[in-house]
């Protein structure tokens, strides 16, 4: 699954079983232990480690909270 900045994906937050709608604002991939790079898109099937910064747009909020999540918290299309 390829994700891009501006996409809306579903994210699992912590132990809460309810998925949140997340509009991606930034994508960071791990390059080394000390360095991450911001990218415009990434293929999650390539097993990159990284995070997204997103705006919570669940319930069509016009101004949502900014949060972050690991790639493994993103619900993949099957």
C-alpha positions, 0 to 999 in steps of 0.5 A: 500500500502506497501512502502519500502526504495528503492521503486519509488513512485509518490509524489504530491508537494505543489499545483503543479498538476504534480506528481514527481517520488520519490526514497525513501531514508528514511521512518520516522514514528511518535511515539510520539510528540517528537519522530520519528523512521526510518523504512525500510518499512511501510503499508500506509493503517495502517494510520501511520503519517510520512514522506519520504525523497526521491531523485527526479528521474523524467525524469530519472535524474541520480542525483536528488534533495533530498526532503521530503514529508508527507505520504498523498502526496504519490499517492496510488495504487488503 
